[in-house]
Amino acid sequence: MSVFRRILLPLDLTDKHDKALEIAASLAQLSGGEVTLLHVIELIPDLPREEQPDFYDALEKQARQHLQELARRLQEKQVPWHIVILYGQRADEVITYASENAMDLIVLSSHKVDLEKPLTGWATMSYKIGILAQCPVLLVK
């Protein structure tokens, strides 16, 4: 049986990740594992990071503060944690990070698909990661 000791939790800056955080924490507690909180800052086309460092630094500061608040909840449960902030395309960066860092599991919050336009659900980040990741992916609704 596989044990999930290295758990990746990709997050945006919304508050819709409570369930995913709780599940990742519980799995880490059961396995004696750790949780990596990952946020990807998407680069704006025609606005390279080098040309607007103050803008991107502000985004990174905001992301770090949000992730540190979530990390406190892991710390209260005595779950080891790491914070990682990357720049690029979200799905690509999550998949690459998981592969390069030998993650055992990716826990993702699932976004609801609009029933009026079900085909748009095929382009969600969680769908892309679920299909392309080399490790198991747990979608939390």
Sequence and secondary structure as in RCSB ss.txt:
>XXXX:A:sequence
MSVFRRILLPLDLTDKHDKALEIAASLAQLSGGEVTLLHVIELIPDLPREEQPDFYDALEKQARQHLQELARRLQ
EKQVPWHIVILYGQRADEVITYASENAMDLIVLSSHKVDLEKPLTGWATMSYKIGILAQCPVLLVK
>XXXX:A:secstr
     EEEEE  SSSTTHHHHHHHHHHHHHHT EEEEEEEE  BTTB TTT HHHHHHHHHHHHHHHHHHHHHHH
HTT  EEEEEEES HHHHHHHHHHHTT SEEEEE     TTSGGGGGGSHHHHHHHH SS EEEE 
